[in-house]
Amino acid sequence: MTRKGRVAVAVVAILLTVLAASLTFPEYGEICEQPQDAQQGNYSRQDKCATYDVTRYALFKTLSWLQANDSAVAAFATVWIAVFTIVLAVATIRLWNSTADLARFSEEQSMLTRETMIATTKMAHATEWAAKIAGGANKLAVENAERREQELKILQRAYVWVDLGNIRSLTDEDGFVPRIIIRNAGNLPARNVSWVFGEPYTAPDGRWKPSKRPSTPPEDVGITLAPGAEMTHGGPPLSIPGDLSPVANYLYIWGYVKYHDGFDDGRITEFCHRYNLNMFMPDTTRMGRNAFPKKARRVHRHYNNAT
């Protein structure tokens, strides 16, 4: 700021001060001149005293003083301007520091927010992987439990198979009855054991096999067969050779057994036994003898299936 500018600022400040003072004190004042013979009492106060406007008088005196002391006024203004400049500089520096601190805080806050987002994302991924691992572990545990249960069923269930019996003559009438031996080779009792014989079949060769199971359902006799136990049962009576084809060489006794294996119901074991009619031994004594020697009978290679 130039010297004239500083002076102008100071003048304005002083004038404002004078104006404030004039508004505070009385509006008018009085000045009296006392002559030398004032003690004698022969003078009039009205003739020797003058009334003046305080505001105008103060302004006049102020302007006169400013005109006479413009250098001092300029120095005073310079001092105050310097003080104001220093205060403004300090405030500016503090404001700049505060702005820098705010910017640094904002940057740190942004960095913290980014790190929080990254950590949250990683946590979400970790949670997802943990859920997948837990799901896989649960699935594996379920599969292992199911496999162990299946293995337990396989190892401990009842297994029924039908062994070769024979065909024996009847003791009270003419004819013969085929017999089968039902065995339980498993570790649990076979319950609700029942069986069905198909219609005896004869063929000229040994290649015949049943095309389907007998249509007659098994009777629910409620028999239980303990592990390692066996039982023999006979089928429908037949007449040999009266019921057989004259050109037949082989007789087939077939059917199936149904039972509960200790875990599941509806287990089926199919059987088919073949007899060589050329080795048939008639029995006219009705003693219940076997009608075929051991070498004439065998388990057929077809239809002997189990579930």
C-alpha positions as CSV (number, residue, x, y, z in Angstrom):
1,M,0.0,0.0,0.0
2,T,1.3,3.5,-0.8
3,R,1.9,6.3,1.6
4,K,-1.2,8.2,0.5
5,G,-3.3,5.1,0.9
6,R,-2.0,4.5,4.4
7,V,-2.8,8.1,5.3
8,A,-6.2,7.9,3.9
9,V,-6.9,4.8,6.0
10,A,-5.7,6.5,9.2
11,V,-7.7,9.6,8.4
12,V,-10.9,7.6,8.0
13,A,-10.2,5.8,11.2
14,I,-9.6,9.0,13.2
15,L,-12.7,10.7,11.7
16,L,-14.8,7.7,12.6
17,T,-13.4,8.0,16.2
18,V,-14.2,11.7,16.3
19,L,-17.7,11.0,15.0
20,A,-18.3,8.4,17.7
21,A,-17.1,10.8,20.4
22,S,-19.3,13.6,19.1
23,L,-22.3,11.4,19.3
24,T,-21.5,10.5,22.9
25,F,-20.8,14.0,24.3
26,P,-23.1,17.1,24.3
27,E,-23.9,18.6,20.9
28,Y,-22.9,22.1,21.8
29,G,-20.1,23.7,23.9
30,E,-19.1,27.2,25.2
31,I,-15.9,29.1,25.1
32,C,-15.4,32.3,27.3
33,E,-12.6,34.9,27.2
34,Q,-11.8,36.5,30.5
35,P,-10.4,40.0,30.3
36,Q,-7.9,41.5,32.6
37,D,-10.5,43.5,34.5
38,A,-12.7,40.5,35.0
39,Q,-12.0,40.6,38.7
40,Q,-13.6,44.0,39.0
41,G,-16.8,42.5,37.8
42,N,-17.6,45.0,35.2
43,Y,-18.0,42.7,32.1
44,S,-20.8,40.8,30.6
45,R,-20.7,37.0,30.2
46,Q,-22.8,37.2,27.1
47,D,-20.4,39.6,25.5
48,K,-17.3,37.5,26.3
49,C,-18.6,33.9,25.8
50,A,-19.3,32.1,22.5
51,T,-21.3,28.9,21.9
52,Y,-20.0,26.4,19.3
53,D,-21.0,23.0,17.7
54,V,-18.9,20.3,19.4
55,T,-19.0,18.0,16.3
56,R,-17.8,20.7,13.9
57,Y,-15.2,21.9,16.4
58,A,-13.9,18.4,16.9
59,L,-13.7,17.8,13.2
60,F,-11.9,21.1,12.6
61,K,-9.4,20.4,15.3
62,T,-8.9,16.9,14.0
63,L,-8.3,18.0,10.5
64,S,-5.9,20.7,11.7
65,W,-3.9,18.1,13.7
66,L,-3.9,15.7,10.8
67,Q,-2.6,18.4,8.5
68,A,0.1,19.3,10.9
69,N,1.1,15.7,11.7
70,D,0.6,13.7,8.5
71,S,3.9,11.9,9.0
72,A,2.8,10.6,12.4
73,V,-0.5,9.6,11.0
74,A,1.1,7.7,8.1
75,A,3.4,5.9,10.6
76,F,0.5,5.0,12.8
77,A,-1.4,3.7,9.8
78,T,1.6,1.7,8.7
79,V,1.9,0.1,12.1
80,W,-1.7,-0.9,12.1
81,I,-1.5,-2.2,8.6
82,A,1.6,-4.2,9.5
83,V,-0.2,-5.6,12.5
84,F,-3.2,-6.5,10.4
85,T,-1.0,-8.0,7.7
86,I,0.8,-10.1,10.3
87,V,-2.5,-11.2,11.8
88,L,-3.8,-12.0,8.4
89,A,-0.7,-13.9,7.5
90,V,-0.9,-16.0,10.7
91,A,-4.6,-16.7,10.0
92,T,-3.8,-17.6,6.5
93,I,-1.0,-20.0,7.6
94,R,-3.3,-21.6,10.1
95,L,-6.0,-21.9,7.6
96,W,-3.6,-23.4,5.1
97,N,-2.4,-25.9,7.8
98,S,-6.0,-26.7,8.7
99,T,-6.8,-27.2,5.0
100,A,-3.7,-29.5,4.7
101,D,-4.7,-31.4,7.8
102,L,-8.2,-31.8,6.4
103,A,-6.9,-33.0,3.1
104,R,-4.6,-35.4,4.8
105,F,-7.4,-36.6,7.0
106,S,-9.7,-37.0,3.9
107,E,-7.0,-39.0,2.2
108,E,-6.5,-41.2,5.2
109,Q,-10.2,-41.6,5.5
110,S,-10.4,-42.6,1.8
111,M,-7.5,-45.0,2.3
112,L,-9.2,-46.5,5.3
113,T,-12.5,-46.8,3.4
114,R,-10.7,-48.6,0.6
115,E,-8.9,-50.9,3.0
116,T,-12.2,-51.6,4.7
117,M,-13.9,-52.4,1.4
118,I,-11.0,-54.7,0.4
119,A,-11.1,-56.4,3.8
120,T,-14.9,-56.7,3.5
121,T,-14.5,-58.3,0.1
122,K,-11.9,-60.7,1.3
123,M,-14.1,-61.6,4.2
124,A,-17.0,-62.2,1.9
125,H,-14.9,-64.4,-0.3
126,A,-13.5,-66.2,2.8
127,T,-17.1,-66.7,4.0
128,E,-18.1,-68.0,0.6
129,W,-15.2,-70.4,0.5
130,A,-15.9,-71.5,4.1
131,A,-19.6,-72.1,3.2
132,K,-18.5,-74.1,0.2
133,I,-16.0,-76.1,2.3
134,A,-18.7,-76.6,5.0
135,G,-21.2,-77.6,2.3
136,G,-18.6,-80.0,0.8
137,A,-17.8,-81.4,4.2
138,N,-21.5,-81.9,5.0
139,K,-22.1,-83.5,1.6
140,L,-19.0,-85.7,2.1
141,A,-20.3,-86.6,5.6
142,V,-23.7,-87.5,4.2
143,E,-22.2,-89.5,1.4
144,N,-19.9,-91.3,3.9
145,A,-22.9,-92.0,6.2
146,E,-24.9,-93.3,3.2
147,R,-21.9,-95.4,2.0
148,R,-21.5,-96.9,5.5
149,E,-25.2,-97.6,5.7
150,Q,-25.0,-99.3,2.3
151,E,-22.0,-101.3,3.3
152,L,-23.7,-102.3,6.5
153,K,-26.7,-103.5,4.6
154,I,-24.5,-105.4,2.2
155,L,-22.5,-107.0,5.0
156,Q,-25.3,-107.7,7.4
157,R,-28.4,-108.4,5.3
158,A,-30.0,-111.8,4.8
159,Y,-29.0,-113.6,1.6
160,V,-31.4,-116.3,0.5
161,W,-30.5,-118.7,-2.3
162,V,-32.2,-121.8,-3.5
163,D,-30.1,-125.0,-3.6
164,L,-30.8,-128.1,-5.6
165,G,-33.1,-130.6,-4.0
166,N,-34.5,-133.7,-5.8
167,I,-37.7,-135.1,-7.1
168,R,-39.2,-137.7,-4.8
169,S,-42.0,-140.2,-5.2
170,L,-45.2,-139.8,-3.2
171,T,-45.9,-142.2,-0.4
172,D,-49.7,-142.1,-0.5
173,E,-50.4,-142.0,-4.2
174,D,-48.7,-142.3,-7.6
175,G,-46.7,-139.4,-8.7
176,F,-43.7,-137.3,-7.7
177,V,-43.1,-134.0,-6.0
178,P,-40.2,-131.6,-6.8
179,R,-38.2,-130.2,-3.8
180,I,-36.0,-127.2,-3.2
181,I,-33.7,-126.2,-0.4
182,I,-34.0,-122.6,0.8
183,R,-30.8,-121.4,2.6
184,N,-30.0,-118.1,4.4
185,A,-26.3,-117.3,3.8
186,G,-26.5,-113.8,5.4
187,N,-26.0,-112.3,8.8
188,L,-29.6,-111.3,9.6
189,P,-32.8,-113.4,9.7
190,A,-34.8,-113.6,6.4
191,R,-38.4,-112.7,7.3
192,N,-41.6,-113.2,5.5
193,V,-40.1,-116.0,3.3
194,S,-42.5,-117.2,0.6
195,W,-42.1,-119.0,-2.7
196,V,-43.7,-119.8,-6.0
197,F,-43.2,-122.7,-8.4
198,G,-43.7,-122.2,-12.1
199,E,-45.3,-124.8,-14.3
200,P,-42.8,-127.7,-14.8
201,Y,-41.3,-127.5,-18.3
202,T,-39.8,-130.2,-20.5
203,A,-37.5,-129.6,-23.5
204,P,-35.5,-131.8,-25.9
205,D,-32.2,-129.9,-25.0
206,G,-30.6,-128.2,-22.1
207,R,-30.8,-124.6,-23.4
208,W,-34.3,-123.6,-22.3
209,K,-34.7,-120.7,-19.9
210,P,-37.8,-119.0,-18.4
211,S,-38.8,-115.8,-20.1
212,K,-40.4,-114.3,-17.1
213,R,-41.4,-115.0,-13.5
214,P,-44.5,-117.1,-12.7
215,S,-47.7,-114.9,-12.7
216,T,-49.0,-116.5,-9.5
217,P,-48.1,-114.4,-6.5
218,P,-46.4,-116.1,-3.5
219,E,-48.4,-116.9,-0.4
220,D,-47.6,-114.8,2.7
221,V,-46.8,-117.7,5.0
222,G,-44.7,-115.5,7.4
223,I,-41.8,-117.9,7.7
224,T,-38.5,-116.6,9.2
225,L,-35.2,-118.2,8.3
226,A,-32.3,-117.6,10.7
227,P,-28.8,-116.9,9.5
228,G,-27.1,-120.2,8.3
229,A,-30.4,-122.1,8.5
230,E,-32.2,-123.9,5.6
231,M,-35.5,-125.4,4.9
232,T,-36.9,-127.8,2.3
233,H,-40.2,-127.2,0.5
234,G,-42.0,-129.1,-2.2
235,G,-43.8,-128.0,-5.3
236,P,-46.9,-129.1,-7.1
237,P,-47.1,-132.9,-7.7
238,L,-46.5,-134.2,-11.2
239,S,-46.7,-137.5,-13.0
240,I,-43.6,-138.9,-14.7
241,P,-43.7,-139.7,-17.5
242,G,-47.4,-139.1,-17.8
243,D,-47.2,-135.3,-17.6
244,L,-44.1,-135.1,-19.8
245,S,-43.5,-134.8,-23.5
246,P,-42.5,-138.2,-25.0
247,V,-39.6,-136.5,-26.9
248,A,-38.4,-134.6,-23.8
249,N,-34.9,-135.1,-22.5
250,Y,-34.8,-132.5,-19.7
251,L,-37.3,-131.4,-17.0
252,Y,-37.0,-127.9,-15.5
253,I,-38.3,-127.0,-12.0
254,W,-38.3,-123.2,-11.6
255,G,-39.8,-120.3,-9.7
256,Y,-38.7,-117.7,-7.2
257,V,-38.5,-116.9,-3.4
258,K,-39.5,-113.6,-1.9
259,Y,-38.3,-112.3,1.5
260,H,-37.3,-109.4,3.7
261,D,-33.5,-109.1,4.1
262,G,-33.6,-107.3,7.5
263,F,-33.4,-103.8,5.9
264,D,-35.6,-103.9,2.8
265,D,-38.6,-105.9,1.7
266,G,-39.3,-107.4,-1.6
267,R,-36.0,-109.3,-2.1
268,I,-36.2,-111.9,-4.9
269,T,-34.2,-115.0,-5.6
270,E,-35.0,-116.9,-8.8
271,F,-34.2,-120.6,-9.3
272,C,-34.2,-123.0,-12.1
273,H,-33.1,-126.7,-11.7
274,R,-32.6,-129.1,-14.6
275,Y,-33.2,-132.9,-14.4
276,N,-32.0,-135.4,-17.1
277,L,-35.0,-137.5,-17.8
278,N,-32.9,-140.2,-19.4
279,M,-31.7,-141.1,-15.8
280,F,-35.1,-141.2,-14.3
281,M,-35.6,-144.0,-11.7
282,P,-39.2,-145.1,-11.3
283,D,-40.3,-146.0,-7.7
284,T,-43.3,-148.3,-7.4
285,T,-42.8,-148.9,-3.7
286,R,-44.1,-145.5,-2.6
287,M,-41.2,-145.2,-0.2
288,G,-40.5,-141.5,-1.0
289,R,-37.3,-142.3,-2.8
290,N,-35.3,-139.9,-5.0
291,A,-36.3,-140.2,-8.7
292,F,-33.0,-139.0,-10.0
293,P,-29.4,-139.7,-9.1
294,K,-27.1,-136.9,-8.2
295,K,-25.4,-136.7,-11.6
296,A,-28.8,-136.3,-13.3
297,R,-29.7,-133.1,-11.6
298,R,-28.0,-129.7,-11.6
299,V,-28.6,-126.0,-11.1
300,H,-29.4,-124.6,-14.5
301,R,-27.0,-121.9,-15.9
302,H,-30.0,-119.6,-16.7
303,Y,-32.4,-117.7,-14.5
304,N,-30.7,-118.2,-11.2
305,N,-30.6,-114.5,-10.2
306,A,-31.0,-112.7,-6.9
307,T,-31.6,-109.1,-5.8
